[in-house]
Amino acid sequence: MYETIKTRIYDIITPNETRPYAEQLFTLFITALIIFNVVAVILGTVTSLTEKYGRHLAIFNTASLIIFTVEYILRVWSCTSDAKYASPITGRIKFIFSPLALLDLIAIIPFVAPFVTTADLRIFRILRILTIFKLTRYSAEFVIFGKVLSSKKTEIIMSAIAVVLLLVLSSTLMYFAEHKMQPHAFSNIPDAMWWAVVTLSTVGYGDILPHTPAGKVIASCVSVLGIAIFAIPAGIIASGFVEEMKKRTEEETTVCPHCGKDIHQPPAQPAPPPTRPPSSPAG
């Protein structure tokens, strides 16, 4: 009975391919609660709204945190129904440190922390905006995005390394080119990195400008390279989406929409007719 209830709760709160009616209702409820929580966090920064509806927002926040806390406890309790977390102790520890479980924990820290500490918890209230990433558990689109990042992680890391190298190189060159003429704007290489980030990203605030001929040449090269270097990750992710969608389309087209069988499976051959024993000649 105990294991049956635990397995049933796990099936309801954990999205899977079967999607029973109870799970669909739970997913819809939690998704709506997450969205309303994010909206509440955003509206809570508007002074005019907090002065008028602060009490209502506080009640909603408290109720949401209680629900998220109960959800988190149920997930930790029932996770042993999954073969990956079957061990009662090590399995639960492994589950607690999984990415989505850590997001669940961040969402309930503002509710739990006042009982264990008197520190300033405003930063944790701000981190409640991260509850929006809980939607990745319930949205197929987020799952696709995660698969794309996972499949292209090597290319993305390589492009990030190229961006960092170009950032360091351009800020160093600009520091030596402009430091004497603009000691306040380019007082050191870390300060010059602000200019490099703005220029490489092609934002160009215009708060810091090169004055020397060498600085202008460096700025021109960095601006052109910035267009190319930031286009590389976008192209990598776009190609990943194309590959993932193509893969999903191929998987969907292998199943017959009428009978649910694999269309590439050869049809069953009819059984051969039974062989009749040869008749003995008449004596």
C-alpha positions as CSV (number, residue, x, y, z in Angstrom):
1,M,0.0,0.0,0.0
2,Y,2.8,2.4,0.9
3,E,4.8,1.7,-2.2
4,T,1.6,2.0,-4.3
5,I,0.7,5.4,-3.0
6,K,4.3,6.6,-3.4
7,T,4.4,5.4,-7.0
8,R,1.1,7.0,-7.8
9,I,2.2,10.3,-6.4
10,Y,5.4,10.1,-8.4
11,D,3.5,9.4,-11.6
12,I,1.2,12.4,-11.0
13,I,3.9,15.0,-10.2
14,T,6.5,13.7,-12.7
15,P,5.7,14.3,-16.4
16,N,5.9,11.1,-18.5
17,E,4.7,9.7,-21.8
18,T,1.5,8.2,-20.4
19,R,0.2,11.6,-19.1
20,P,-2.8,10.4,-17.0
21,Y,-5.6,12.8,-16.4
22,A,-4.4,13.6,-12.8
23,E,-1.0,14.4,-14.1
24,Q,-2.4,16.8,-16.7
25,L,-4.3,18.7,-14.1
26,F,-1.3,18.9,-11.8
27,T,0.9,20.1,-14.7
28,L,-1.6,22.8,-15.6
29,F,-2.0,23.9,-12.0
30,I,1.8,24.1,-11.3
31,T,2.5,25.8,-14.7
32,A,-0.1,28.5,-14.0
33,L,1.3,28.9,-10.4
34,I,4.8,29.4,-11.7
35,I,3.7,32.0,-14.3
36,F,1.7,33.9,-11.7
37,N,4.6,33.8,-9.3
38,V,6.9,35.3,-11.8
39,V,4.4,38.0,-12.5
40,A,4.0,38.6,-8.8
41,V,7.7,39.0,-8.3
42,I,7.8,41.5,-11.2
43,L,4.8,43.5,-9.9
44,G,6.3,43.5,-6.4
45,T,9.0,45.9,-7.6
46,V,6.3,48.5,-8.5
47,T,6.0,50.8,-5.5
48,S,2.5,52.1,-6.4
49,L,1.2,48.5,-6.7
50,T,2.8,47.3,-3.5
51,E,1.4,50.2,-1.5
52,K,-2.1,49.3,-2.8
53,Y,-2.0,45.5,-3.1
54,G,1.0,44.6,-1.0
55,R,-1.1,42.5,1.4
56,H,-2.7,40.5,-1.4
57,L,0.7,39.9,-3.0
58,A,2.1,38.8,0.4
59,I,-0.7,36.3,0.9
60,F,-0.3,34.9,-2.6
61,N,3.5,34.6,-2.2
62,T,3.1,32.7,1.1
63,A,0.5,30.4,-0.3
64,S,2.6,29.7,-3.4
65,L,5.7,29.0,-1.3
66,I,3.7,26.5,0.9
67,I,2.5,24.7,-2.3
68,F,6.1,24.7,-3.7
69,T,7.4,23.4,-0.4
70,V,4.9,20.5,-0.3
71,E,5.7,19.7,-3.9
72,Y,9.4,19.6,-3.2
73,I,8.9,17.3,-0.2
74,L,6.7,15.0,-2.3
75,R,9.3,14.9,-5.0
76,V,12.1,14.0,-2.6
77,W,9.9,11.4,-0.9
78,S,8.6,9.7,-4.1
79,C,11.8,9.9,-6.2
80,T,12.8,6.4,-5.2
81,S,10.0,5.1,-7.5
82,D,12.4,6.0,-10.3
83,A,15.1,3.4,-11.0
84,K,17.7,6.1,-11.1
85,Y,17.0,7.1,-7.5
86,A,16.0,3.7,-6.1
87,S,18.3,3.8,-3.1
88,P,16.4,5.4,-0.1
89,I,19.4,7.5,1.0
90,T,21.9,7.9,-1.8
91,G,19.1,8.0,-4.4
92,R,17.4,10.9,-2.6
93,I,20.7,12.7,-2.2
94,K,21.4,12.3,-5.9
95,F,17.9,13.6,-6.7
96,I,18.3,16.6,-4.4
97,F,21.4,17.7,-6.3
98,S,19.9,17.3,-9.7
99,P,19.4,20.6,-11.6
100,L,15.6,20.7,-11.5
101,A,15.5,19.8,-7.8
102,L,18.0,22.6,-7.1
103,L,15.6,25.0,-8.8
104,D,12.8,23.7,-6.7
105,L,14.9,24.3,-3.6
106,I,15.7,27.8,-4.6
107,A,12.0,28.5,-5.0
108,I,11.2,27.5,-1.4
109,I,14.3,29.0,0.3
110,P,12.4,32.3,1.1
111,F,9.8,30.3,3.0
112,V,12.1,28.0,4.9
113,A,15.1,30.3,5.6
114,P,13.3,32.6,8.2
115,F,13.0,29.5,10.5
116,V,16.7,28.8,10.4
117,T,18.4,32.2,10.0
118,T,18.0,35.9,10.7
119,A,20.1,37.0,7.7
120,D,18.9,39.4,5.0
121,L,17.0,37.2,2.6
122,R,16.1,39.8,-0.1
123,I,18.5,38.2,-2.5
124,F,16.6,34.9,-2.2
125,R,13.3,36.7,-2.9
126,I,14.9,38.1,-6.1
127,L,16.0,34.5,-7.0
128,R,12.4,33.5,-7.0
129,I,12.3,34.7,-10.5
130,L,14.3,31.6,-11.3
131,T,11.1,29.5,-10.7
132,I,10.3,30.2,-14.3
133,F,12.9,27.5,-15.2
134,K,10.7,25.0,-13.4
135,L,8.7,25.1,-16.6
136,T,11.4,23.1,-18.3
137,R,10.0,20.1,-16.5
138,Y,6.6,20.5,-18.1
139,S,7.3,22.0,-21.5
140,A,8.4,19.9,-24.5
141,E,9.8,23.1,-26.1
142,F,12.2,23.6,-23.2
143,V,13.2,20.0,-23.5
144,I,14.1,20.5,-27.1
145,F,16.1,23.6,-26.3
146,G,18.0,21.6,-23.6
147,K,18.7,18.8,-26.1
148,V,20.0,21.3,-28.6
149,L,22.4,22.9,-26.1
150,S,23.5,19.4,-25.0
151,S,24.2,18.2,-28.5
152,K,26.1,21.4,-29.5
153,K,27.9,22.0,-26.2
154,T,31.4,21.3,-27.7
155,E,30.8,23.9,-30.4
156,I,29.3,26.4,-28.0
157,I,32.2,26.1,-25.6
158,M,34.7,26.5,-28.5
159,S,32.9,29.7,-29.7
160,A,32.8,31.0,-26.1
161,I,36.5,30.5,-25.7
162,A,37.0,32.4,-29.0
163,V,34.9,35.3,-27.6
164,V,36.9,35.4,-24.4
165,L,40.3,35.4,-26.3
166,L,39.2,38.2,-28.5
167,L,37.9,40.1,-25.5
168,V,41.2,39.8,-23.7
169,L,43.2,40.6,-26.8
170,S,41.2,43.7,-27.9
171,S,41.1,45.2,-24.3
172,T,44.8,44.7,-23.9
173,L,45.6,46.3,-27.3
174,M,43.3,49.2,-26.6
175,Y,44.8,49.8,-23.1
176,F,48.3,50.2,-24.6
177,A,47.0,52.3,-27.4
178,E,44.8,54.7,-25.4
179,H,46.2,54.7,-21.8
180,K,48.5,57.7,-22.2
181,M,45.9,59.9,-23.9
182,Q,42.9,58.7,-21.8
183,P,44.2,57.5,-18.4
184,H,40.8,57.8,-16.8
185,A,38.9,55.9,-19.4
186,F,41.5,53.2,-20.0
187,S,43.2,53.2,-16.5
188,N,43.8,49.4,-16.7
189,I,43.0,46.4,-18.7
190,P,39.9,45.3,-16.7
191,D,38.4,48.8,-17.3
192,A,39.3,48.5,-21.0
193,M,37.3,45.2,-21.1
194,W,34.1,47.3,-20.7
195,W,34.9,49.0,-23.9
196,A,35.7,45.7,-25.5
197,V,32.4,44.1,-24.5
198,V,30.4,47.0,-25.7
199,T,32.3,47.1,-29.0
200,L,32.4,43.4,-29.7
201,S,28.6,43.1,-29.0
202,T,28.1,46.0,-31.5
203,V,26.1,47.9,-28.9
204,G,28.4,50.9,-28.9
205,Y,27.1,53.1,-26.1
206,G,29.6,55.8,-27.0
207,D,30.7,56.6,-23.4
208,I,34.3,55.7,-24.2
209,L,35.8,56.4,-27.6
210,P,39.3,55.9,-29.0
211,H,41.3,59.1,-29.8
212,T,44.6,57.9,-31.1
213,P,45.0,56.6,-34.7
214,A,46.1,53.2,-33.4
215,G,43.0,53.0,-31.1
216,K,40.7,53.8,-34.0
217,V,42.3,51.1,-36.1
218,I,41.9,48.6,-33.3
219,A,38.3,49.7,-32.7
220,S,37.5,49.2,-36.4
221,C,38.9,45.7,-36.5
222,V,37.2,44.7,-33.2
223,S,33.8,46.0,-34.5
224,V,34.0,43.9,-37.7
225,L,35.2,40.8,-35.8
226,G,32.4,41.3,-33.2
227,I,29.8,40.9,-35.9
228,A,31.3,37.6,-37.0
229,I,32.2,36.2,-33.6
230,F,28.7,36.7,-32.1
231,A,27.1,35.2,-35.2
232,I,28.8,31.9,-34.7
233,P,26.9,30.7,-31.5
234,A,23.6,31.8,-33.1
235,G,24.4,29.7,-36.2
236,I,25.4,26.7,-34.1
237,I,22.2,26.8,-32.0
238,A,20.1,27.3,-35.2
239,S,21.7,24.3,-36.8
240,G,21.1,22.3,-33.7
241,F,17.4,23.2,-33.8
242,V,17.2,22.1,-37.4
243,E,18.8,18.7,-36.6
244,E,16.6,18.1,-33.6
245,M,13.4,19.0,-35.4
246,K,14.4,16.8,-38.3
247,K,15.1,13.9,-35.9
248,R,11.7,14.3,-34.2
249,T,10.0,14.4,-37.6
250,E,11.7,11.2,-38.6
251,E,10.7,9.5,-35.4
252,E,7.1,10.6,-35.8
253,T,6.9,9.4,-39.4
254,T,8.0,5.9,-38.5
255,V,4.8,5.2,-36.7
256,C,1.5,4.6,-38.5
257,P,-1.1,7.1,-37.2
258,H,-3.9,4.5,-37.6
259,C,-2.5,1.3,-36.1
260,G,0.5,2.6,-34.2
261,K,2.9,0.1,-35.7
262,D,6.4,0.8,-37.2
263,I,5.8,1.6,-40.9
264,H,9.4,0.3,-41.6
265,Q,8.7,-3.1,-40.2
266,P,8.2,-5.6,-42.9
267,P,4.6,-6.9,-43.1
268,A,4.0,-10.3,-41.6
269,Q,4.2,-13.1,-44.0
270,P,1.2,-15.4,-44.3
271,A,1.7,-18.8,-42.8
272,P,2.4,-21.5,-45.4
273,P,-0.5,-23.9,-46.1
274,P,-0.2,-27.2,-44.2
275,T,1.5,-29.9,-46.1
276,R,-0.6,-33.1,-46.7
277,P,1.2,-36.4,-46.2
278,P,1.7,-38.3,-49.4
279,S,-1.0,-40.9,-50.0
280,S,0.1,-44.5,-50.1
281,P,-0.4,-46.4,-53.4
282,A,-3.3,-48.8,-53.5
283,G,-2.1,-52.4,-53.0
